Amino acid sequence: MTTPGARRRTPAPPREDVLAAAMGMVAERGLEKLTMAALGRAVGMSSGHLLYYFHSKDELLFQALEWSEGRLGAERGRLLTRTASARERLDAYVDLYVPDGHRDPHWTLWLEVWNRSQNADDAARDRQAAIEGAWHRDLVALLAEGVSRGEFRPVDPDRFGARLRALLDGFSIQVAIGLRGTDRAQVLRHVREFVDDSLLAAS
């Protein structure tokens, strides 16, 4: 029974709502404007309450990245299992990989995680490797399928996949930071030309 004058506790919003709000703030205001106090105001929680659940801003950012990756992973799975040629699905993979544009919130978080990786502990490195590994395994499986069907040249899927992802990372960073002279459409053309030149089987 509630005693007179006692405050009724407001239930904390679901974790996914907090992470979605964090991503929204990164998209609208940039990472530098994402503070625990500002996020708390947006979701109706105190900064202390947020710290109780996430322990630090670094952990909040990492969980937001993992949440975003989970959504991308589901979309990637849908795209890669649809009925289409291996090349069409590879184009869809690349399209999903490359940032939407300058200050893409997902890539903004990725850049921050990479920036802090030099001082990360083993647990954080393992979590980062798990995200990277999921993208790599899906790409390798797609490349192996394309090779087996004769759509792609007989490349080593693991080696080619590592090189293609390095190319995608380099271009994606340029798009995410808004490097002048580089935009998403231009990057997609570059990658498609690279795939045409190095991967497509001779007709």
N, C-alpha and C positions, 0 to 999 in steps of 0.2 A: 504494500500500500504506500502511495506517495505521501510524504509528510507535507504539511502546508509550507509554501515558500520554496520547496525543493525544485531544482531545475530538472526538467525532463530531458534526458539525453537524446540527442539527435543521432540516429544511426549513421555510421560512416558510409559514404557511397561505395559501390562495388569497385574493386581494384581496377577493373577494365575501364570504368568511367574516369578514374583518376588518370590512368595512362593515356586514354584518348584525349582528355583535356590537356595533358602535358604536350602531346603531339600537336594539338590545335594551336597552343600558344607558341610553340616553336615555329609553326607555319606562318602565323600572323605577325609575330613580333621578333622572331629570331631567338637563338639559344641564350644570348646574353641577357634577355629580358625575362627568361624563365627562372624565377626565384621561388623558393618554397612558400614564401608569404603570398606572392601573387597567385601561385597555383592553389594555395589554400583558400584564398578568397573566391577563386573561380569555382571550386567544388564544395565550398561551405565547410572547410576544415581549417583548423589552426596549423601553422607551420610545425608546431610541436607534435601535433597529431600525425602529420605526414611523416615526420622523422621517426615516430614510433613505429610506423608500418614499413618504411623504406630505409631507415637507419642513416642514410646520407643522400645528398643530391646525386652523387655519382651512381649510387644503386638505383635511384629513381630513373635516371637517364638510361641505364643499362636495361632495366625492366621495360621501359618504354620502347627501346629498340627491339628487345625480344618479342614484345607484344606485336609490334609492327611487322617483324619478321614472320611471326606466326600467320598473320593475315596474308602477307606476300607468299608464304609457303603454300597456303591453301589455294591461292590463285594460280601459283606456278603449277601445282599438281593438276588443277583443272585444265590448264592450257596444254600441258605436256601429255595428258592422257586422252585428249580429244582425237577424233578421226581426222587426220591431216598428214601431209608428208612430213618427213623429218626436217626438211628445210623450212617449211612453214612454221613448225613448232619451234625450231631454233630461232627464227625471226621473232616469234612471240616471247621466247625466253630473253632475248636481247632487249626487246622493247620494255619488258618488265624490269630488267636489270638497270637500265640507264635512268638517271633522275628525270623527273618531269621538267625541271628547270632550275634556275638559280634559287638557292636556299630551300631546295626540296627538304622537308622536315626529316624524312627517313635518312637521307644521306647526310644531313646536318648532324644527326646523332652518330652516324657511322664515323664521320670525320673526327668527332670528339672522342669516341672510343679509341680509334686508331691513335689519336694524339696522346692519349693517356696510357697506351699499351706499354710504353717503355718502363713504366713504374708499376704495372699491374701485377697482381699476385697470380699464382698458378690457377686458382679457381676462376678468376676473371678470364685468364687466357683460355682455359678450357671452354668456358661459355662462348667466347668469341670464336674459337675453333669449331664449335658445334654449328654455329650459324654459317660460317664459311663452308664447312663440310657439306651441309645440306645442299647449297647451291652447286657445289662441285660434283657431288654424286649424281644429282639430277642431270647435269650437263654431260657427264661422262656416259651415263646410260643412254641419253639421246644420241650422242655421237656414235656410240657402239651400234645402236639400232640402225642409224643411217648408213654406217659402213657395211653392216651385214645385209642390208637391202640393196646395196650398190648405188645409193644416192650420193654417198660421200666417198672420197678417195680412201684407200686403206691406211688411214693414219692411226697412231696410237691414241685412243680416246683420252686417256689420262693426261698424257703429255700435251696434246693439242688443247684439251680443256683448260689446263693450267695456263697456257699461253694466251688463250682467248680471254680468260677471266682477267688476266693481268692487263690486257688491252682494254677491256671494258672498265676496269677500275681506273686506269689512267684517264680515259676519256670522261668517265663519270665524275671524277674529281673536278675536271675542268668545267663541266656543266654546272655542278653543284656550287662552285665558288664564283660562277659567273665570269669566267675568263673571257675577255673580249676576243671576238673572232671565233668563238666556239659556241655552238648551240646544239640542242638536242637533235634537231633534224639533220644537221651536218654530221654529227657523231653517228647517227644511225646509218647514214649513207656510207661513211667510212667503213663501218663494221661490215655492212653487207658486201661492199667491194672486197674486203679482206676475205670474207667467207667464199665469195665467188672465185677469187684468185687461188685460194689455198686449200679449199675443202671440196668443192663440187667435182664430182666425177666427170670425166670427159664424155660428151654425148656421142 
